[in-house]
Amino acid sequence: MDEQAKCDLAASVAGASVHADVIETHPSRRSFIAGGMVGMITPSVAGLLVSQVDAASMQHDSPSPPAGSGAQRVREPVRPGGGPRRIAFVEGEPLRQPEIRRSEKGELRTTLRAAYSWQEIGGYQLHLRGYEGMMPGPTLRLQPGDVLRIRLINDLPPNRETMPLQMNQPHMLNLTNFHFHGAHTSPDGISDNVLRTMEPGQSYDVEIRIPEDHPRGTYWYHPHHHGSADIQLSSGMVGAIVIEDGPEQVPEVAAAKDLTMVLGEVVFDGFGMVEGFDALFSETSTRFLSLNGQRNPTITMRPGEVQRWRLVHAGYQDDLFLALDSHQFHAIARDGIGLVIIGEGQICTDQPERKDALLIAPGQRIDVLVKAGTPGTYDLKALPYNQGYPSPFGPIARVKVEGEPLPMPLPGRLAPPPLASIRDEEITNRRRLTFSADLPENDAAAHWREFSFLVDGRSFDINRIDHRIKLGAIEEWEIVNLHFHDHIFHIHVNPFELVKVNGEYVPSVWLDTVVLPRNGSITIRSRFLDYVGKYVLHCHMMNHEELGMMQLIEVHA
């Protein structure tokens, strides 16, 4: 067997597609496994071995030059001690905006290709799953009443293993699907259906019809296939969605420069990839924080200028406690829904007295106005924060204020809220849910397989309906956290109104994702309107969701 045939056989054992940037024409550990060990190992062991060998070999190759360019690929030397390939990095590059794809004549028709690509970020060259070779994926901009039509191409390699008996652990990492996070749309069929399975090597249509009265604001998309969602999301398979403002928007907000700002937690293993749960499961896994796929970029403002920052926390696990030196954040919307009062809706279980910092949890979106001060350079950063364990902290971006002054006012009022508050007399049913964890004796010494995260004392079961709700019901839920860590409650399809925290009334605010305080509770109210079908609630700390902290809802006529 020649060396290329050995490479091809190894790729087939691994279930990996052979990309131009990883084809080898010289002897390798991968070809050794194919030529000498294939007949001796089980499929599961083959998958593990080839996974590690593939990652080890790929991470030292530069991407291939375009066909016909005449350029030769250069094999990079292995770094002493191994590890991901380091590359030159200079902090402070201008902040890039993700590519925009905008609807026309009531439709946004586009393609999203899920595949591996090389990403250069923060001094590392990483080989990660993503959309369209971008990190983050393109921003989709729509209007209420539009139809979003996506051809989703799953160009990830075939899975190396069969479906396991234990479904509440990571598995089949290249199965995927599509979730429009925060959308009030149908969960059935080819719409926002997170129970779909999209196999590697296949293409699928997604068609999501946005209601005419849908709240205008900031949303996002990501995979949601149970077993692979965490690995894919943490790799960077995310993107923003904006349902654009209408004429009701106040002029001070309409005049502000509009920036999409996707916050990420950069993680990778020793090969510069995210190929197993060991890269994610510890409370110190985040290597550094990113903004629009960049490490510590520069945002430029003029003195007195007001900008609108659409903050999207697309990280996989941890809260971020944001601060901007010598400046204030003026929140105008949360989770795509306009606020009644500027700045309301913050829940902090640590440092609640601070008014100069903004807490954003995984899955949340917060639209803020920032008014630039005097000329200078200011740090946008995540501050130390305790969510039951230390959240990641450090630099996110620099804000450089320079140039001619551009005096702009902040609004004195906001646009009318899109959703009416729920009155006591409207409530048709009440429920109580509990979030908890089944932990090993010594967390620090334990393997991630020893942890379970539970709702109502049970792990997720896709064949069990946990809540049956009649269409049109208006319910109040008390959600109790029995764990000594904060969790992040998120529910699909219908937003909720937060009315109490730890049993105490708070100024109500509409959300779809909220901090559930450790050893505490929240009380929410929701209208189950317009759509029947099955969908989920879960913790949006994706490690916890993957390990069982999710329930299935069925809304029926």
PyMOL commands that set and color helices and strands:
alter all, ss='L'
color gray80, all
select helices_A, chain A and resi 3-14+29-40+43-58+229-235+251-254+277-279+424-426+443-445+448-450+542-546
alter helices_A, ss='H'
color red, helices_A
select strands_A, chain A and resi 85-86+100-102+107-121+124-131+139-142+147-154+179-181+203-209+217-222+239-243+257-266+288-291+298-301+306-313+320-324+330-334+337-338+358-360+365-371+376-383+394-401+429-438+452-455+467-470+474-481+487-491+496-501+504-511+513-516+521-527+533-539+550-556
alter strands_A, ss='S'
color yellow, strands_A
deselect
rebuild
show_as cartoon
